[in-house]
Amino acid sequence: MKKITVFLLIAFVGNTAFSQDCNPYFAIKEGLKVTYEFYNGKQKVVSKTTSYFKNVSGTGNNVSGTLVMEMIDPKKDDLLNTAEAIWRCENGIVYFAMNVMNMEGVDMTNAGIEVTVDGDEMDIPAAMEPGQTLKDVNYHVIIKMAGISLMNRDFHVKDRKVEEKENVTTPAGTFESVKVSYTTESVGKNGGGAKAQRTSVWYAQNVGVVKMENYKDEKVYSAQLLTKLEK
């Protein structure tokens, strides 16, 4: 069975002024914009996204907003598709729904694609230290096009653990980051389990996600990299 890859489009940057508000890793604030590039195992750019917040409300330890994610043609820079997700920060923890805008095997550039994601939200705490264990996440994805089902699967993210602290360099700069790793398992509505996927994500304070890698047989076969910050 073909392996399914899910990229979490977690994008957001902050600044020092916001480091004391709710969560130091993500500033839910209008006026900031980030760009990510997605790579295959041969380090070839296969897609590109930009993200920004709108409709932000609240202050201090309770803030929410709509994250707009735009899929961009990596060669022509043309807008291909747009998705939105509600993000919120409550008492130091950022919550957001899972997103499948860059799922392997599904052409998300097609405007006729309909995606429904239900279940747990991913949560990112304000303090992350090596050895810390984070909560499991369970969610369900249905993808249709013209009424035809392309996917109907349950996903289980488990073994989320803060691994270590290290510096990460991307085209957007060098960042002091904390590495979080986890395993994703999935099964179709009528059975059909996919091989478990191991993922590592690097978060930087006042920046958010700077890098993500998915592994197959302990080798990187897809990745997400922060390439540009705009304030």
N, C-alpha and C positions, 0 to 999 in steps of 0.2 A: 504494500500500500504506500502511496506517495506520502512523504513526510510533510507535515504542515508547519510552516514557520510563522510566528506572530511577532511583529515588531511593536513594542510599546511606543507610541508617539508621545513620549513624555518630554515636553519641551518647555522649560521656561527659565528665564534668567532673572536675576535680581540685581540689587546693588547694595552697597554698605548701609545706606540709609534704611533699607528694609530688613536688614539682618536681625533686628530686634522685634520684628512683627511676625507673630505666629510661627513661621517655619523658616530657618535660614537657608534651606535648600531651594525653595521655590517662592518667588514673589508674584502673587496674583495681582498684577498691576497693568493698567492700560498704558500703551506707549512703548512697550518693549516688543522686540521681534527676534526670532531665532531661525536659523537655517540648518537643516540636517541633510546629509547625504547618506544613502544606503548602498552598501557594497556586497558583491557576491564573494565566493571563496577565492576568486582570482584577483580580488581587489579592484574590480571594475565597478564604476558607479552605475547602478541600475535604476535608481529613483532619487527624488529630492523633495523635501518638504520645507515649508515655512510655517511658523506658528505665532499667534499673538492673541492677547485677551481682549474681550469686549464685555460690556454690561457688568463691570465689576462693582460690587456693593459690599458694605460692611467695613469695619476697621479693627485694628488690633488683632485679637485672637479669634475673630470670627469674620472671615472674608470669603466671598464666592465670586465666580465669574465664568464666562463662556470662553473656552479655548477654541479658536478657529485654526484648523489645520488645512493647508493648501498643498495639494500634490502638484509639483512642477516638473515639466519636461526637462531632464538634466542636460539636454543638448541645445534646445531652443529657448528654455526658460519660459515656455508658455504654461498657463494655468490649465491643468487637466481635470481636477476634481477638488471638491471641498468637503470637509467633515467638521462637525462641532461636538464638543463634550463639555459637560459641566464639571468644574473643579471647585473644591471648597477647602478651606483650612479652618479647623476647629481645635482650639486649645493645643496648638503646636503640631497637629498632625494634618498633612495634606491628603485628601482623598480624590480619586478620579476614576471614572469608568474605563474599562479596557477598550482599546481601539484596534481595529484590524485593517487600517488603511493600507498597510504594506504586507499583506499576507501572501506567501508564496503560492503560486498556482491559481490565483484569482486576479483578473485584470480590473483593478480598482479605478482605472482611468475611464472606464465606461460609465457614462452618466446614468445608464439604466440599472446600475447595481443598487440593490436595496440591502442594507445591513441592519440587523437587530442584535444588540448585545445586552444580555440580562445577567444579573448575579452580583457577586461581591465587587466592591471597588478596591483598587490597589491603594495601600496607605503607606505614606512615607513619614516617619517620625522626625521630630526636630533634632533629636540627638541620636547619632549612630556611632557605635564603637565596635572595634573588632571583637568577634565572639558573640555579638548580639544576635538573637533569633527574632525574625519578623513573622507576622501572621501569614497563614496560607490564604490563597485567593481562589475561589471557584466561580466560573462564569460560563454562559452558554452563548454560542454564536450561530445565527441563522443568516445565510446570504442567498439572495434570490436575484434573478434577472428575468424580466418579462414573465413573472409568475413561476418560473422554473427554479427549483431548489438546487443551489450549487454547493451548499454546505449546511449541515445541521449537527453541531458537535458540542460536547461538554469539555471544558478545559479546567485542569486542576494545577495550580501553581503551588509548589510545596518546597520545603527545605530552604526557605529564604534565610540567608545568613549574611551578616556583615563580615567580610573576609579580612580586609586590611586597608591601610591608608597608603596612598602612593601618588606621585605626580603623573599627570597625563597630559601629553602634548597633542593638540589638534591644530588645524588651520586657523582656529579662532584664538589660540594662545595656549599657555601651559597652566594647568590647574592642580591645586592640591585637592585630591579626591579620596572618597571612601568607596570601596568596591563591595557590591552586594551581588551574591550569586543565588540562583534558584533553579529548580527543575520544573518543566511543564509537561504534563501528560494530557492526552485527549482521547476521546472515544466518540464514535458516531452514534446517531440516534438508534440505529439498528445494529450496534456493535461496531467492530472495525476499529480497534485501537491503533494509534500511531506510536512509533518509537519515542520514548521520553527524550526531551530536548533540554540541554543544559545551557543556561544563559548567565552572563555577567554584565552588570551595569555599574558605571562609575558616576557618582554624584559629587559635585563640588559646591561648597557653601557659596551663596550669593550668585550661583550660576544655574544649578539644576543638573540635568544629565549632560555629560560631555562625551560619553562613549558607551556603546553597547555591543556585545559580541554573542553570537549563537554558535554552539559547537556541535560537531558531528565527529564521532570517534576521536574526541579530544583535539580536533583541529577546527579552526575558525572557518565556517562556511558562509556566514553572512554577518554584517556589521552595520552599525549606525554611528555616525560621527558628527559632532557639532562643528560646523564650518564657518559660521558667521553670527555675530551678535550685533544688534542694532538697538540703540536706546533713544 
